[in-house]
Amino acid sequence: MIDLKKLEVWFITGSQHLYGEETLKKVSEHSKEIAKFFNTSKEISISIIFKPIVTTPEEILAVCKEVNASTNCIGIITWMHTFSPAKMWINGLKILQKPLLHLHTQFNRDIPWNDIDMDFMNLNQSAHGDREFGFIVSRLRMERKVVVGYWKDESTIKSIDVWSRAAAGWNDWQGAKFVRFGDNMRYVAVTDGDKVEAEYKFGFSVNTHGIGDLVKVIDAISDTKVDALIEEYESTYILTASLQKKGKQRESLKDAAKIELGLKAFLEDGNYKGFTDTFEDLYGMVQLPGIAAQRMMQAGYGFAGEGDWKTVALVRAMKIMGEGLKGGNSFMEDYTYHFEPKNEMVLGAHMLEICASIADGKPLCAIHPLGIGGKADPVRLIFNVAGGDALNASMIDMGNRFRLLVNEVEAIKPKHKLPKLPVARVLWKPKPDMKTGCAAWIYAGGAHHTCYSQNLTSEHLQDFAAMANIEFVLIDKNTNLYQLKNELRWNELAYRKS
């Protein structure tokens, strides 16, 4: 989908000329060593690029202009090895358009108790140099991530990678295009929203094509390409008897393959990074895209049903953030509940379109009636999802702001076969518990559509929300409703004033 190592984060160290050239030489050497260590670390997914140390307002402004102009640079890491008077940073930070991580570390891990002198103290002043820098960033009301710790520590490296992945997702949104086939599902509120404000706030555009535009491309797909894709289906999935060669519904499999190929061609020709459709607008389609949507998601495209363009964009961003990590990310919907005492759970699913990146085992490729949409029975992939830590994330338009809502959950491996449920599905227990988690979600206005993630943490999404400068609300093991409702009230007041 994307090679994260082609993206760059620039490592920029601040100092000043007060301490002499020998000290600045040491600052540069140490900065190079740290940047090299980060860049060669297997735990950091983005390339970390050393940049010459900055010691004057002119140098700082120049490097910030370079950052903005670079297509490969997705953010910067700053560190004050010595004291760097922060007024020097004002003009550079004022124009900075990319995410900022402030690393609060020092080159040496330990104080050299027997040898420490004033030369050592003058060189190793991060303890107060970073506080000076931190003040000016706070004074300018700038969002950033602060990472504290020795630069070789596992926790430090992990936090840098989390932020870097969030920056990759944010970078991917800049100039991205998402397409809606048809409009929003009629009368539905939460999946709609302000696309103009979203383009201004997030950098991506959302525009509509009539379903006929897609049908035209689908109809032009050759039988040769369809046959080749069906061979891929046969080697990748377990096909039910009716879809196998000489099966009575084999033609439906061909129709599904043709839809996938047409959809892929449309998205590639338009340079789209994701799409949404709706079962209420299928004129000219043989069947609703089922396996097509599932496979396009697995290839890295964003998707959501029923015109939900915000979730389309979120799924795409989370797929970028999770690239190379074990597990997957998928469009999801809270579908039905299990209220057994002391074993309460949510069954997540959708009519057809759950991404096989989260499948536990080889999916079954099957065909079943849909019951809505008025079209032929659609082909889809059916599978269970493994247990383990996961989360659901929802992007919602609150009118005066966007809110990114996250609920950490524990996925549960199914104990029952569910033989009559013809869709991909996952069971989870919301944190901190079913009653609190569900109530908190509803108080916060969370959508029924989400992106379900096996490989991202709430830290990834908190960093992402900070880069987007939007509200972030977390429901986790520590959540209680009294505090959450107060947080929502305070947030409302804060955004009314901003």
C-alpha positions in Angstrom: 0.0 0.0 0.0 2.7 2.5 1.0 6.4 2.3 1.8 6.6 4.3 5.0 10.4 4.4 4.8 10.1 6.7 1.8 8.6 9.3 4.1 10.9 11.5 6.2 10.9 13.1 9.7 13.6 15.7 10.1 15.6 15.8 13.3 16.4 19.4 14.1 18.5 20.4 17.1 18.6 23.9 18.6 21.5 25.7 20.2 23.2 29.1 20.2 26.7 30.6 19.8 27.2 31.5 23.4 29.2 28.4 24.2 31.8 28.5 21.5 32.5 26.4 18.4 33.8 23.4 20.2 30.5 23.0 22.0 28.5 23.4 18.8 30.7 20.8 17.2 29.8 18.4 20.0 26.1 19.3 19.7 26.2 18.5 16.0 28.0 15.2 16.5 25.6 14.1 19.2 22.6 15.1 17.1 23.9 13.1 14.1 24.4 10.0 16.3 20.9 10.2 17.7 19.3 10.7 14.3 21.3 7.8 12.9 20.2 5.6 15.8 16.5 6.4 15.2 16.9 6.0 11.4 18.4 2.5 11.7 16.0 1.4 14.4 13.7 -1.4 13.3 11.1 0.0 15.6 10.7 3.3 13.8 8.8 3.0 10.5 9.7 6.4 9.0 13.1 7.6 7.9 14.6 10.0 10.4 16.8 12.6 8.7 19.5 14.6 10.5 19.5 18.3 9.6 22.2 20.8 10.6 21.8 22.3 14.0 20.1 25.7 14.1 21.5 28.6 16.2 20.0 31.8 14.8 16.4 33.1 14.0 17.4 33.1 10.3 18.5 29.4 10.3 15.4 28.4 12.1 13.1 30.2 9.7 15.0 28.8 6.7 14.7 25.2 7.9 11.0 25.6 8.7 10.5 26.9 5.1 12.3 23.8 3.8 10.1 21.6 5.9 6.9 23.1 4.4 8.3 22.8 0.9 9.5 19.2 1.1 7.1 16.6 -0.3 8.8 13.8 1.5 9.1 15.5 4.9 5.9 14.7 7.0 7.0 16.3 10.3 9.9 17.4 12.5 11.5 16.3 15.8 13.0 19.1 17.7 15.5 18.8 20.6 17.4 21.5 22.5 20.8 20.0 23.3 21.9 23.3 25.0 19.9 26.4 25.9 18.3 27.8 22.8 16.7 31.2 23.4 13.1 30.6 22.3 12.4 34.0 20.8 14.6 32.8 18.0 12.0 30.2 17.2 8.9 32.4 16.9 9.0 33.2 13.2 9.9 29.7 12.2 7.2 28.1 14.3 4.6 30.6 13.1 4.9 29.3 9.5 5.4 25.6 10.3 2.7 23.6 8.6 3.7 20.1 9.5 3.5 18.1 12.7 5.9 18.7 15.5 7.3 16.3 18.1 9.4 17.8 20.9 11.9 15.3 22.2 13.0 16.0 25.8 16.1 13.9 26.2 19.8 14.3 26.7 22.8 12.7 25.0 24.2 11.0 28.1 22.0 8.7 30.1 23.7 9.1 33.5 25.4 11.9 35.3 29.2 11.3 35.4 29.4 11.8 39.1 33.2 11.9 39.4 33.9 14.0 36.3 31.1 16.4 36.0 32.2 20.0 35.6 30.9 23.3 34.1 31.9 22.3 30.6 29.7 19.3 30.8 26.9 21.3 32.3 27.1 23.9 29.5 26.9 21.2 26.9 24.1 19.1 28.4 21.4 21.6 29.2 18.3 19.9 27.8 16.8 19.9 31.2 16.1 23.6 30.9 16.8 24.2 27.2 13.7 22.1 26.4 11.7 24.0 28.9 12.5 27.3 27.2 11.5 25.8 23.9 8.4 24.3 25.4 7.2 27.6 26.7 7.3 29.3 23.3 5.4 26.5 21.7 2.7 26.7 24.4 2.7 30.5 24.1 2.0 30.2 20.4 -0.8 27.8 21.2 0.7 25.1 18.9 -0.2 21.4 19.0 2.7 19.1 19.4 3.7 15.8 21.1 6.2 15.9 23.9 8.2 12.7 24.4 10.3 12.5 27.6 13.0 9.9 28.2 16.5 8.7 27.2 16.8 8.4 23.5 17.8 4.7 23.5 14.9 3.6 25.8 12.3 1.3 24.2 9.5 3.5 25.4 11.0 6.6 23.8 11.5 4.9 20.5 7.9 3.4 20.6 6.4 6.9 21.2 8.3 8.3 18.3 7.1 5.5 16.0 3.5 6.0 17.1 3.7 9.7 16.4 5.5 9.1 13.1 2.7 6.7 12.0 0.1 9.3 12.9 2.0 11.9 10.8 2.0 9.5 7.9 -1.7 9.2 8.1 -2.1 12.9 8.3 0.2 13.4 5.4 -1.8 11.0 3.3 -4.9 13.1 3.8 -3.3 16.2 2.3 -4.7 16.5 -1.2 -6.5 13.1 -1.0 -9.6 12.5 -2.9 -12.6 10.3 -1.8 -15.6 9.5 -4.0 -19.2 9.0 -3.1 -21.3 6.9 -5.5 -24.7 8.3 -4.9 -25.7 10.3 -1.9 -26.0 9.7 1.9 -28.5 7.1 3.0 -31.8 9.0 3.3 -32.6 10.7 6.5 -29.5 9.5 8.3 -27.8 12.2 10.4 -24.4 10.9 11.7 -23.0 9.8 8.4 -23.6 13.2 6.8 -21.6 16.3 7.5 -19.9 19.4 6.2 -17.6 18.4 3.4 -16.4 22.0 2.8 -15.3 22.3 6.4 -13.7 18.9 6.2 -11.6 19.9 3.1 -10.5 23.1 4.9 -9.8 21.3 8.1 -8.3 18.0 6.9 -7.0 18.6 3.4 -9.0 16.0 1.6 -11.9 16.4 -0.8 -15.1 14.4 -1.1 -17.1 14.6 -4.4 -20.0 12.6 -5.8 -20.3 10.5 -9.0 -23.6 9.1 -10.2 -23.6 5.3 -10.0 -24.0 5.3 -13.8 -20.4 6.7 -14.1 -19.2 3.6 -12.3 -21.4 1.2 -14.2 -20.0 2.4 -17.5 -16.5 1.4 -16.4 -17.7 -1.9 -15.1 -19.4 -2.8 -18.4 -16.2 -2.2 -20.2 -14.2 -4.9 -18.3 -13.1 -7.8 -20.4 -14.0 -11.4 -19.7 -10.3 -12.3 -19.8 -9.7 -10.0 -16.8 -12.7 -11.4 -15.0 -11.5 -15.0 -15.5 -8.0 -14.1 -14.1 -9.5 -12.5 -11.0 -11.7 -15.5 -10.4 -8.6 -17.7 -10.4 -7.2 -15.4 -7.7 -10.5 -15.8 -5.7 -10.2 -19.6 -6.0 -6.6 -19.7 -4.7 -7.2 -17.2 -1.9 -10.6 -18.2 -0.5 -12.8 -21.2 0.2 -15.5 -21.0 -2.4 -18.9 -22.5 -1.6 -20.1 -25.2 -4.0 -22.6 -22.9 -5.9 -19.7 -20.5 -6.8 -17.3 -23.1 -8.0 -16.9 -24.2 -11.6 -20.2 -25.5 -12.9 -21.9 -24.2 -9.8 -25.4 -22.9 -10.3 -24.4 -19.3 -9.2 -21.0 -19.1 -10.9 -22.3 -16.2 -13.0 -22.8 -14.2 -9.9 -19.2 -14.7 -9.0 -18.3 -13.3 -12.4 -20.5 -10.3 -11.9 -18.8 -9.7 -8.5 -15.4 -9.9 -10.1 -16.4 -7.5 -12.9 -17.6 -5.0 -10.3 -14.3 -5.2 -8.4 -12.3 -4.7 -11.6 -14.4 -1.8 -12.6 -14.3 -0.2 -9.2 -10.5 -0.6 -9.1 -10.2 1.0 -12.5 -12.4 3.9 -11.6 -10.5 4.6 -8.4 -7.1 4.4 -10.1 -8.2 6.6 -13.0 -9.5 9.2 -10.6 -6.6 8.9 -8.1 -9.1 8.3 -5.3 -8.0 6.8 -2.0 -11.4 5.6 -0.9 -15.1 5.4 -1.7 -18.5 4.9 -0.3 -21.8 3.6 -1.9 -25.3 3.1 -0.8 -27.8 0.3 -1.3 -30.4 3.1 -2.1 -28.6 4.1 -5.3 -27.7 1.0 -7.4 -29.3 1.9 -10.7 -27.5 -0.2 -13.4 -25.6 -2.4 -10.9 -26.2 -6.1 -11.0 -25.4 -6.5 -7.2 -24.2 -4.4 -4.4 -20.4 -4.5 -4.2 -19.6 -6.9 -1.4 -16.4 -8.8 -2.0 -15.3 -5.8 -4.2 -15.5 -3.4 -1.2 -13.9 -6.0 1.1 -10.9 -6.5 -1.2 -10.5 -2.9 -2.1 -10.2 -2.1 1.6 -7.7 -4.9 2.0 -5.7 -3.3 -0.8 -5.5 -0.1 1.3 -8.5 1.9 0.2 -10.8 3.6 2.6 -14.4 2.4 2.6 -17.7 2.9 4.4 -21.3 2.2 3.6 -24.3 4.4 3.0 -22.5 7.6 2.0 -20.4 7.8 5.2 -17.5 9.8 3.8 -16.0 10.6 7.2 -15.5 7.0 8.0 -14.1 6.4 4.5 -11.3 8.9 5.2 -10.7 7.6 8.7 -10.4 4.0 7.5 -7.8 5.1 4.9 -5.8 7.1 7.5 -5.8 4.2 9.9 -4.7 1.7 7.2 -1.7 4.0 6.5 -0.9 4.3 10.2 -1.1 0.6 10.7 1.0 -0.3 7.6 3.4 -3.2 8.4 2.0 -3.9 11.8 0.4 -7.2 12.7 -3.3 -7.2 12.3 -5.6 -5.0 10.2 -8.1 -2.2 10.1 -11.7 -2.3 8.8 -14.9 -0.5 8.3 -17.2 -1.7 11.1 -20.7 -1.3 12.5 -22.1 -2.0 16.0 -24.9 -4.4 15.0 -26.4 -6.3 17.9 -25.9 -7.0 21.6 -25.4 -10.0 23.9 -26.7 -9.2 27.3 -25.8 -12.3 29.2 -25.0 -11.4 32.8 -21.2 -11.0 33.4 -20.6 -11.8 29.7 -22.0 -8.8 27.8 -20.7 -8.3 24.3 -21.2 -6.4 21.1 -21.5 -8.2 17.8 -19.9 -6.1 15.1 -20.6 -6.7 11.4 -22.1 -5.1 8.3 -24.4 -6.2 5.5 -21.4 -7.3 3.4 -18.3 -5.1 3.7 -15.8 -6.0 6.5 -12.2 -6.1 5.4 -10.4 -9.5 5.4 -7.3 -7.9 6.8 -8.9 -8.7 10.2 -9.9 -12.2 9.3 -9.0 -15.1 11.6 -8.1 -17.8 9.0 -9.0 -18.3 5.4 -12.3 -16.5 4.5 -15.3 -18.3 2.9 -16.5 -16.8 -0.4 -20.2 -17.2 -0.5 -23.4 -15.8 -1.9 -26.6 -15.1 0.1 -29.7 -12.9 -0.3 -29.3 -9.4 1.1 -32.9 -8.4 1.6 -32.4 -4.7 0.8 -31.3 -2.9 -2.3 -33.5 -4.8 -4.7 -30.6 -6.4 -6.7 -29.2 -9.9 -7.2 -27.8 -11.7 -4.3 -24.3 -10.4 -3.6 -21.1 -12.3 -3.2 -19.2 -11.7 0.0 -16.4 -13.0 2.2 -17.4 -14.6 5.5 -15.1 -15.0 8.5 -14.6 -14.6 12.2 -12.1 -12.2 13.8 -9.6 -13.2 16.4 -9.7 -12.2 20.0 -7.4 -9.6 21.6 -6.9 -5.9 22.2 -8.6 -3.7 19.7 -10.4 -0.4 19.4 -13.2 1.3 17.5 -12.8 4.9 16.2 -15.5 7.3 15.0 -15.2 10.7 13.3 -18.2 12.8 13.9 -19.3 16.3 12.9 -20.5 18.2 15.9 -21.5 21.3 14.0 -18.9 23.6 15.4 -16.1 21.1 15.3 -15.1 17.5 14.4 -14.7 15.0 17.2 -12.6 11.8 17.0 -14.0 9.3 19.5 -12.2 6.1 20.4 -13.3 3.2 22.5 -10.7 0.6 23.5 -12.2 -2.9 23.5 -11.4 -6.5 24.1 -12.2 -8.7 21.1 -13.6 -12.2 22.0 -13.0 -15.3 20.0 -16.4 -16.7 19.1 -17.5 -19.8 21.0 -20.4 -20.5 18.6 -20.3 -21.2 14.9 -23.1 -18.8 13.8 -24.0 -21.1 10.8 -26.9 -18.9 9.6 -25.2 -15.5 9.8 -23.8 -14.9 6.3 -21.5 -12.0 7.0 -18.0 -11.4 8.5 -18.3 -10.6 12.2 -16.4 -9.8 15.4 -17.4 -9.9 19.1 -16.0 -7.4 21.5 -16.4 -6.2 25.1 -16.2 -2.4 25.3 -14.0 -0.9 28.0 -14.4 -0.3 30.9 -17.6 -2.4 30.7 -20.6 -2.8 28.5 -22.9 -0.4 30.3 -20.4 2.4 30.8 -18.7 2.0 27.4 -22.0 2.0 25.4 -23.4 4.9 27.5 -20.2 6.9 27.1 -20.3 6.4 23.3 -23.9 7.6 23.1 -23.3 10.6 25.4 -20.4 11.6 23.1 -22.5 11.3 19.9 -20.5 8.4 18.4 -21.6 7.0 15.1 -22.8 3.4 14.5 -20.1 3.2 11.8 -16.5 3.0 13.0 -13.0 1.9 12.0 -12.1 -1.2 13.9 -8.4 -1.7 14.5 -6.3 -4.6 15.7 -2.9 -2.9 15.4 -3.3 0.7 16.4 -3.6 2.1 19.9 -5.5 5.1 21.3 -2.1 6.9 21.4 -1.9 6.7 17.6 -5.3 8.3 17.3 -4.7 10.9 20.0 -1.5 12.0 18.1 -3.5 12.1 14.9 -6.3 14.2 16.4 -3.7 16.7 17.7 -2.2 17.0 14.2 -5.6 17.7 12.8 -6.3 20.1 15.7 -9.6 18.5 16.5 -11.3 17.2 19.7 -10.3 13.8 20.9 -12.4 11.8 23.3 -11.2 8.5 24.8 -13.3 5.7 26.4 -11.0 3.2 28.1 -10.6 1.2 31.3 -10.5 4.3 33.4 -13.6 6.0 32.1 -16.5 6.8 34.4 -19.6 8.6 33.2 -19.5 11.4 35.7 -16.0 12.5 34.5 -16.8 11.9 30.8 -19.9 14.0 30.9 -18.0 16.8 32.6 -15.2 16.5 29.9 -17.8 16.8 27.2 -19.3 19.9 28.8 -15.9 21.5 29.3 -15.0 20.7 25.7 -18.2 22.3 24.5 -17.3 25.6 26.3 -13.7 25.5 25.0 -14.8 25.1 21.4 -17.5 27.8 21.6 -14.8 30.3 22.7 -12.2 29.2 20.1 
